[in-house]
């Protein structure tokens, strides 16, 4: 039993490291791009780009019928069966539905252009901008369908390569255009990046399954089951994207200053997006394994708690280091103009401590096939997030949005934890609570140090606390995984072969 447990922890740690590493590489390239873009556009331009990107993502998620999610399940099942004829037929179904949703999404973006311009901006007429952004919505729909095909066919290496090339392409496209055209280049950059992403994706997917079109009468009907499965996730995605769009619109309208939106977006990017790279393995590795044991309460509880432990132990030292180093990182990653968001980002980091616990629990509802429950929970959390941001910004400005982000995750874990306890009998383990108590306390200690004006105390004491967090995590992971023993054995075997 001990060996099984050890192997289980090693598996979680291994794949968290692999997928987190790919995301880390992507993020490093993104940091270079964001630094250059921040210097070229400034907070005002980044705020405008954030509003346009958020709108495109919102419309895309609202009109893609969940194909990018639901198609993965069906393609994967057919892939396991080995029925090539059925696989090829269903891939044609996916591609036909993707094309239809692409056209539908473009139409919606054009039709809503005047309404979006009126309600999202307190200045100027931006209807033409939204019309010109409509191709990006269509391109995202095509990309989503082809990505689902690659996921279902287990082409993880291709997906990783596509991600890396997408980031490099975004860098090469955006910097020259922003350099020559400034804010006038925002819309072309968004469309060109979406086009490049689609071309890179279909290059791999068409090579695996060449493009074949069919106008058979039953093709649309064959995809209805896939579409129905994805609709609950579409609604959840709409609410999430809608919440982000409402937040940025509120900050823009209430402050009358795009700089505030740019600062909030940069802080959100640093804490929630970049710091969340350690959670990237969950959809690819953890969710399928959890689904396989979803009928076994004890096995499900053990798997969720194990995932929480590893995620918490890996992310906590990184979060502590992020809190203490933000005053240096922000000017390096963006520019000195973004320093006003440091206090907001430092307090928002605590959201990631809580997310490391809340996210694995949230996957229980998905593994159980409880799409309606997932949709309702996501809706409640999104509503709370918007309300907390409004209250936080009203009373404490940008710093209040950081407090709101962290509080939203506190409410999320309470709501999701209560729901899964009552419905699926899920319980947090004593070890999870112990590790969370230790690492969260160290995180608070680091944050308190940031309030000290003395640089010597700030850096010396802050560094010591970060080291303590790191050593505790490494010690616990070593005990649970025997990872160092495995690595040592592997190295010895390699040297033996070369001897």
C-alpha positions as CSV (number, residue, x, y, z in Angstrom):
1,X,0.0,0.0,0.0
2,X,2.9,2.4,0.8
3,X,4.4,1.7,-2.5
4,X,1.1,2.5,-4.3
5,X,0.8,5.7,-2.4
6,X,4.4,6.7,-3.2
7,X,3.9,5.9,-6.8
8,X,0.7,8.0,-6.8
9,X,2.4,11.0,-5.4
10,X,5.3,10.6,-7.9
11,X,2.8,10.5,-10.7
12,X,1.1,13.7,-9.7
13,X,4.5,15.4,-9.1
14,X,5.9,14.2,-12.4
15,X,3.0,15.4,-14.6
16,X,2.6,18.6,-12.7
17,X,6.2,19.3,-13.5
18,X,6.0,18.3,-17.1
19,X,2.9,20.3,-18.0
20,X,3.9,23.1,-15.7
21,X,7.3,23.3,-17.4
22,X,5.7,23.7,-20.8
23,X,3.6,26.5,-19.5
24,X,6.6,28.0,-17.8
25,X,8.5,28.2,-21.1
26,X,5.5,29.8,-22.7
27,X,5.2,32.3,-19.9
28,X,8.8,33.3,-20.2
29,X,8.3,34.2,-23.8
30,X,5.1,35.9,-22.9
31,X,6.9,38.0,-20.3
32,X,9.3,39.3,-22.9
33,X,6.3,40.2,-25.2
34,X,4.4,41.9,-22.4
35,X,7.4,43.9,-21.4
36,X,7.9,45.2,-24.9
37,X,4.1,45.8,-25.4
38,X,3.9,47.6,-22.1
39,X,6.7,49.9,-23.1
40,X,5.1,50.6,-26.5
41,X,1.5,51.0,-25.5
42,X,1.7,51.9,-21.8
43,X,-1.1,51.2,-19.3
44,X,-3.7,53.0,-21.5
45,X,-3.0,50.9,-24.6
46,X,-2.8,47.7,-22.6
47,X,-6.2,48.5,-21.0
48,X,-7.7,49.0,-24.5
49,X,-6.2,45.7,-25.7
50,X,-7.5,44.0,-22.6
51,X,-11.0,45.2,-23.3
52,X,-10.9,44.0,-26.9
53,X,-9.4,40.6,-26.0
54,X,-11.8,40.0,-23.2
55,X,-14.7,40.8,-25.6
56,X,-13.5,38.5,-28.3
57,X,-13.0,35.6,-25.8
58,X,-16.5,36.2,-24.4
59,X,-18.2,36.1,-27.7
60,X,-16.1,33.1,-28.8
61,X,-17.1,31.1,-25.7
62,X,-20.7,32.2,-26.0
63,X,-21.1,31.0,-29.6
64,X,-18.8,27.9,-29.9
65,X,-21.4,25.5,-28.3
66,X,-18.7,23.9,-26.1
67,X,-17.3,21.9,-29.0
68,X,-13.7,22.6,-27.9
69,X,-14.5,20.7,-24.7
70,X,-17.2,18.2,-25.5
71,X,-15.5,16.9,-28.7
72,X,-12.5,15.8,-26.7
73,X,-14.6,13.1,-24.9
74,X,-16.1,11.7,-28.0
75,X,-12.9,11.7,-30.1
76,X,-11.0,10.1,-27.2
77,X,-13.6,7.3,-26.9
78,X,-13.5,6.6,-30.6
79,X,-9.7,6.7,-30.5
80,X,-9.6,4.1,-27.8
81,X,-12.0,1.8,-29.9
82,X,-9.6,1.9,-32.9
83,X,-12.5,2.2,-35.3
84,X,-10.9,4.4,-38.0
85,X,-14.0,4.8,-40.1
86,X,-16.0,6.1,-37.0
87,X,-13.1,8.4,-36.1
88,X,-12.9,9.9,-39.6
89,X,-16.7,10.4,-39.7
90,X,-16.9,12.1,-36.3
91,X,-13.9,14.4,-37.1
92,X,-15.9,15.5,-40.2
93,X,-18.8,16.2,-37.8
94,X,-16.6,18.2,-35.5
95,X,-15.2,20.3,-38.4
96,X,-18.6,21.0,-39.8
97,X,-20.0,22.2,-36.4
98,X,-16.8,24.2,-35.9
99,X,-17.3,26.0,-39.2
100,X,-21.0,26.7,-38.4
101,X,-20.1,28.1,-35.0
102,X,-17.3,30.2,-36.6
103,X,-19.8,31.9,-38.9
104,X,-22.3,32.3,-36.1
105,X,-19.7,33.9,-33.8
106,X,-18.7,36.3,-36.5
107,X,-22.3,37.4,-37.1
108,X,-22.9,37.9,-33.4
109,X,-19.8,40.0,-33.0
110,X,-20.8,42.3,-35.9
111,X,-24.4,42.5,-34.7
112,X,-23.4,43.4,-31.2
113,X,-20.8,46.0,-32.3
114,X,-22.9,49.1,-31.6
115,X,-24.2,47.8,-28.3
116,X,-20.7,46.9,-27.1
117,X,-19.3,50.2,-28.1
118,X,-22.1,52.1,-26.3
119,X,-21.8,50.2,-23.0
120,X,-18.1,49.4,-22.8
121,X,-16.7,52.8,-23.5
122,X,-17.5,56.3,-22.1
123,X,-15.7,57.9,-25.0
124,X,-15.7,57.5,-28.8
125,X,-17.4,55.2,-31.2
126,X,-15.8,51.7,-31.4
127,X,-18.4,49.9,-33.5
128,X,-16.0,49.5,-36.4
129,X,-13.4,48.0,-34.1
130,X,-15.8,45.2,-33.0
131,X,-16.8,44.6,-36.6
132,X,-13.1,44.2,-37.6
133,X,-12.6,41.9,-34.7
134,X,-15.3,39.4,-35.9
135,X,-12.8,37.3,-37.9
136,X,-10.9,36.6,-34.7
137,X,-14.0,35.0,-33.2
138,X,-14.4,32.8,-36.2
139,X,-10.8,31.8,-36.3
140,X,-10.9,30.8,-32.6
141,X,-13.9,28.5,-33.3
142,X,-12.0,26.6,-36.0
143,X,-8.9,26.4,-33.7
144,X,-11.0,25.1,-30.8
145,X,-12.4,22.2,-32.9
146,X,-9.0,21.2,-34.3
147,X,-7.4,21.4,-30.8
148,X,-10.2,19.1,-29.5
149,X,-9.3,16.6,-32.2
150,X,-5.6,16.7,-31.2
151,X,-6.5,16.3,-27.5
152,X,-8.8,13.4,-28.2
153,X,-6.1,11.7,-30.3
154,X,-3.6,12.2,-27.4
155,X,-1.3,14.4,-29.5
156,X,0.1,16.1,-26.4
157,X,3.5,16.7,-28.0
158,X,1.9,18.5,-30.9
159,X,-0.2,20.6,-28.6
160,X,2.9,21.6,-26.6
161,X,4.7,22.6,-29.8
162,X,1.7,24.6,-31.0
163,X,1.6,26.5,-27.7
164,X,5.3,27.4,-28.0
165,X,5.0,28.5,-31.6
166,X,1.9,30.5,-30.8
167,X,3.7,32.5,-28.1
168,X,6.7,33.1,-30.4
169,X,4.4,34.2,-33.2
170,X,2.5,36.6,-30.9
171,X,5.8,38.2,-30.0
172,X,6.9,38.5,-33.7
173,X,3.5,39.9,-34.8
174,X,2.7,42.3,-32.0
175,X,5.9,44.1,-31.3
176,X,6.6,45.4,-34.9
177,X,3.0,46.4,-35.4
178,X,2.7,48.2,-32.1
179,X,6.1,49.9,-32.7
180,X,4.9,51.4,-36.0
181,X,1.1,51.9,-35.4
182,X,0.8,52.2,-31.6
183,X,-2.8,51.7,-30.4
184,X,-4.1,51.6,-34.1
185,X,-2.4,48.2,-34.3
186,X,-4.4,46.5,-31.5
187,X,-7.2,45.1,-33.7
188,X,-4.9,43.9,-36.5
189,X,-2.7,42.2,-33.9
190,X,-5.6,40.3,-32.3
191,X,-6.8,39.1,-35.7
192,X,-3.4,38.1,-37.0
193,X,-2.5,36.2,-33.8
194,X,-5.8,34.3,-34.0
195,X,-5.1,33.5,-37.7
196,X,-1.6,32.3,-36.9
197,X,-2.9,30.1,-34.1
198,X,-5.4,28.5,-36.4
199,X,-2.8,27.9,-39.2
200,X,-0.4,26.2,-36.7
201,X,-3.1,24.0,-35.3
202,X,-4.6,22.8,-38.6
203,X,-1.1,22.1,-39.8
204,X,-0.8,19.4,-37.2
205,X,-4.4,18.2,-37.2
206,X,-4.7,18.0,-41.0
207,X,-1.5,16.0,-41.1
208,X,-3.0,13.5,-38.6
209,X,-6.5,13.5,-40.2
210,X,-6.6,15.2,-43.7
211,X,-9.4,17.6,-44.4
212,X,-12.5,15.9,-45.9
213,X,-15.8,17.6,-46.3
214,X,-19.2,16.0,-46.5
215,X,-22.7,17.4,-46.9
216,X,-24.5,14.2,-45.8
217,X,-28.0,14.9,-44.4
218,X,-27.3,13.3,-41.0
219,X,-24.0,15.1,-40.3
220,X,-25.5,17.8,-38.2
221,X,-27.7,15.4,-36.2
222,X,-24.6,13.3,-35.4
223,X,-23.1,16.2,-33.6
224,X,-26.1,17.1,-31.5
225,X,-25.1,14.9,-28.6
226,X,-21.7,16.6,-28.5
227,X,-23.3,20.0,-28.5
228,X,-25.7,19.2,-25.7
229,X,-22.9,17.9,-23.6
230,X,-21.0,21.2,-24.1
231,X,-23.8,23.6,-23.4
232,X,-23.5,23.7,-19.6
233,X,-19.8,24.4,-20.0
234,X,-20.6,27.1,-22.5
235,X,-22.9,28.8,-20.0
236,X,-20.2,28.5,-17.3
237,X,-17.6,30.0,-19.8
238,X,-20.0,32.8,-20.7
239,X,-20.4,33.7,-17.0
240,X,-16.7,33.6,-16.4
241,X,-15.8,35.7,-19.5
242,X,-18.8,37.9,-18.8
243,X,-17.6,38.5,-15.3
244,X,-14.1,39.5,-16.5
245,X,-15.7,41.8,-19.1
246,X,-18.0,43.4,-16.6
247,X,-15.1,44.0,-14.2
248,X,-12.9,45.7,-16.8
249,X,-15.9,47.7,-18.1
250,X,-16.7,48.9,-14.6
251,X,-13.2,49.9,-13.9
252,X,-13.0,51.8,-17.2
253,X,-16.3,53.6,-16.8
254,X,-16.2,54.3,-13.0
255,X,-12.6,55.6,-13.2
256,X,-12.9,57.1,-16.7
257,X,-9.2,56.0,-17.1
258,X,-8.0,53.1,-19.2
259,X,-4.8,53.2,-17.1
260,X,-6.7,51.6,-14.2
261,X,-7.9,48.7,-16.5
262,X,-4.3,48.2,-17.7
263,X,-2.9,48.1,-14.1
264,X,-5.6,45.7,-13.0
265,X,-5.1,43.5,-16.0
266,X,-1.3,43.4,-15.4
267,X,-1.8,42.5,-11.7
268,X,-4.3,39.8,-12.7
269,X,-1.9,38.5,-15.3
270,X,1.0,38.2,-12.8
271,X,-1.0,36.6,-10.0
272,X,-3.8,34.6,-11.5
273,X,-2.6,33.8,-15.0
274,X,1.2,33.3,-14.7
275,X,1.3,32.0,-11.1
276,X,-1.4,29.5,-12.1
277,X,1.0,27.6,-14.4
278,X,1.5,24.9,-11.8
279,X,-2.2,24.0,-12.2
280,X,-1.9,23.3,-15.9
281,X,-1.6,19.6,-15.5
282,X,-5.0,19.2,-14.0
283,X,-7.1,19.2,-17.1
284,X,-4.6,17.0,-19.0
285,X,-3.7,14.4,-16.4
286,X,-5.7,14.8,-13.2
287,X,-9.2,15.1,-14.6
288,X,-9.1,11.8,-16.7
289,X,-7.7,9.9,-13.8
290,X,-10.3,11.3,-11.4
291,X,-13.1,10.5,-13.9
292,X,-11.9,6.8,-14.0
293,X,-12.6,6.4,-10.2
294,X,-15.5,8.8,-9.8
295,X,-17.9,6.1,-8.5
296,X,-15.5,5.2,-5.7
297,X,-15.9,7.8,-2.9
298,X,-12.7,6.7,-1.0
299,X,-10.6,6.6,-4.1
300,X,-11.9,10.0,-5.3
301,X,-11.3,11.6,-2.0
302,X,-7.7,10.3,-1.9
303,X,-7.0,11.4,-5.4
304,X,-8.3,14.9,-4.9
305,X,-6.5,15.3,-1.6
306,X,-3.3,14.0,-3.1
307,X,-3.6,16.5,-5.9
308,X,-4.2,19.4,-3.5
309,X,-1.1,18.4,-1.4
310,X,1.2,18.4,-4.4
311,X,-0.3,21.6,-5.9
312,X,-0.1,23.4,-2.6
313,X,3.4,22.3,-1.8
314,X,4.7,23.2,-5.2
315,X,2.9,26.6,-5.5
316,X,3.4,27.9,-2.0
317,X,7.1,28.7,-2.2
318,X,6.6,30.3,-5.6
319,X,3.8,32.4,-4.2
320,X,5.9,33.6,-1.3
321,X,8.8,34.5,-3.6
322,X,6.4,36.3,-5.9
323,X,5.0,38.5,-3.0
324,X,8.5,39.6,-1.9
325,X,9.9,40.2,-5.4
326,X,7.0,42.0,-7.1
327,X,8.6,45.5,-6.6
328,X,11.5,44.3,-8.7
329,X,9.6,42.1,-11.1
330,X,7.0,44.7,-12.2
331,X,9.5,47.2,-13.7
332,X,11.4,44.4,-15.3
333,X,8.4,42.6,-16.7
334,X,6.4,45.7,-17.6
335,X,7.7,49.2,-16.9
336,X,7.9,51.7,-14.0
337,X,4.5,53.0,-14.9
338,X,3.0,49.8,-13.6
339,X,4.4,50.1,-10.1
340,X,1.0,51.3,-8.7
341,X,-0.4,47.8,-9.1
342,X,2.3,46.1,-6.9
343,X,0.2,46.4,-3.7
344,X,-2.8,45.0,-5.5
345,X,-0.9,42.1,-6.9
346,X,0.8,41.3,-3.5
347,X,-2.5,40.8,-1.8
348,X,-4.1,39.0,-4.8
349,X,-1.4,36.3,-4.6
350,X,-3.3,34.8,-1.7
351,X,-6.0,33.8,-4.3
352,X,-3.5,31.3,-5.7
353,X,-2.9,29.7,-2.3
354,X,-6.6,29.0,-2.1
355,X,-7.0,28.1,-5.7
356,X,-4.5,25.2,-5.2
357,X,-7.0,23.7,-2.9
358,X,-10.3,24.8,-4.6
359,X,-9.5,23.7,-8.2
360,X,-9.0,20.0,-7.6
361,X,-12.2,19.9,-5.6
362,X,-14.1,21.7,-8.4
363,X,-13.1,18.9,-10.8
364,X,-15.2,16.5,-8.8
365,X,-18.4,17.9,-10.2
366,X,-17.0,17.4,-13.8
367,X,-15.7,13.9,-13.1
368,X,-19.2,13.0,-11.8
369,X,-20.8,14.4,-15.0
370,X,-22.7,16.9,-12.9
371,X,-22.5,19.7,-15.6
372,X,-25.5,21.5,-14.1
373,X,-24.0,21.6,-10.7
374,X,-20.7,22.9,-12.1
375,X,-22.6,25.6,-14.0
376,X,-24.5,26.8,-11.0
377,X,-21.4,26.8,-8.8
378,X,-19.4,28.8,-11.4
379,X,-22.3,31.2,-11.7
380,X,-22.4,31.9,-8.0
381,X,-18.7,32.4,-7.8
382,X,-18.6,34.7,-10.8
383,X,-21.4,36.9,-9.4
384,X,-19.6,37.1,-6.0
385,X,-16.3,38.1,-7.8
386,X,-18.0,41.0,-9.7
387,X,-19.7,42.3,-6.5
388,X,-16.5,42.0,-4.5
389,X,-14.5,43.9,-7.2
390,X,-17.1,46.7,-7.3
391,X,-17.1,47.1,-3.5
392,X,-13.3,46.7,-3.2
393,X,-12.5,49.3,-5.9
394,X,-15.1,51.7,-4.5
395,X,-13.6,51.8,-1.0
396,X,-9.9,51.0,-1.5
397,X,-9.2,51.6,-5.2
398,X,-6.9,49.2,-7.1
399,X,-5.7,47.7,-3.8
400,X,-9.3,46.7,-3.1
401,X,-9.5,44.7,-6.3
402,X,-6.6,42.5,-5.1
403,X,-8.4,42.0,-1.8
404,X,-11.6,41.1,-3.7
405,X,-9.7,38.5,-5.9
406,X,-8.5,36.7,-2.8
407,X,-11.8,36.9,-1.0
408,X,-13.6,35.5,-4.1
409,X,-11.5,32.3,-3.8
410,X,-12.2,32.0,-0.1
411,X,-15.9,32.0,-0.9
412,X,-15.3,29.6,-3.8
413,X,-13.6,27.0,-1.6
414,X,-16.4,27.3,1.0
415,X,-19.2,27.0,-1.6
416,X,-17.6,24.2,-3.6
417,X,-16.3,22.4,-0.5
418,X,-19.8,22.4,1.1
419,X,-21.5,21.3,-2.2
420,X,-19.1,18.4,-2.7
421,X,-19.3,17.4,0.9
422,X,-23.1,17.2,0.9
423,X,-23.4,15.6,-2.5
424,X,-20.3,13.4,-3.0
425,X,-19.2,13.0,0.6
426,X,-15.8,14.7,-0.1
427,X,-13.7,15.6,2.9
428,X,-10.4,17.5,3.1
429,X,-7.7,15.3,4.7
430,X,-6.0,16.3,8.0
431,X,-2.7,16.4,6.0
432,X,-4.1,18.9,3.6
433,X,-5.3,21.2,6.4
434,X,-1.9,20.9,8.1
435,X,0.1,21.8,5.0
436,X,-2.3,24.6,4.2
437,X,-2.0,26.0,7.7
438,X,1.8,26.0,7.6
439,X,2.2,27.4,4.1
440,X,-0.6,30.0,4.4
441,X,0.9,31.2,7.7
442,X,4.3,31.7,6.0
443,X,2.6,33.5,3.1
444,X,1.0,35.9,5.6
445,X,4.4,36.4,7.3
446,X,6.0,37.3,3.9
447,X,3.2,39.8,3.2
448,X,3.6,41.4,6.6
449,X,7.3,41.9,5.8
450,X,6.4,43.8,2.7
451,X,4.8,46.5,4.9
452,X,8.2,47.2,6.5
453,X,10.0,50.2,5.1
454,X,13.5,49.1,6.0
455,X,15.1,47.4,2.9
456,X,17.5,45.3,5.0
457,X,14.7,43.8,7.1
458,X,12.5,43.5,4.0
459,X,14.9,41.4,1.9
460,X,16.7,39.4,4.7
461,X,13.6,38.4,6.6
462,X,11.5,37.9,3.5
463,X,14.2,35.7,1.9
464,X,14.4,33.6,5.1
465,X,10.7,33.0,5.1
466,X,10.7,32.0,1.4
467,X,13.5,29.6,2.1
468,X,11.6,28.1,5.0
469,X,8.5,27.6,2.8
470,X,10.7,26.0,0.1
471,X,12.5,23.6,2.5
472,X,9.3,22.5,4.1
473,X,7.8,21.7,0.7
474,X,10.9,19.9,-0.5
475,X,11.1,17.8,2.7
476,X,7.5,16.7,2.5
477,X,7.6,15.9,-1.2
478,X,10.8,13.9,-0.7
479,X,9.2,11.8,2.1
480,X,6.1,11.1,0.0
481,X,7.7,10.4,-3.4
482,X,11.2,9.1,-2.8
483,X,11.8,11.2,-6.0
484,X,15.5,11.8,-5.2
485,X,16.1,8.1,-4.9
486,X,14.6,7.5,-8.3
487,X,16.6,10.2,-9.9
488,X,19.8,8.9,-8.3
489,X,19.1,5.4,-9.5
490,X,18.5,6.7,-13.0
491,X,21.7,8.7,-13.1
492,X,23.7,5.6,-11.8
493,X,22.2,3.4,-14.5
494,X,23.2,6.0,-17.1
495,X,26.8,6.2,-15.9
496,X,26.9,2.4,-15.7
497,X,25.9,2.1,-19.4
498,X,28.6,4.7,-20.5
499,X,31.3,3.1,-18.3
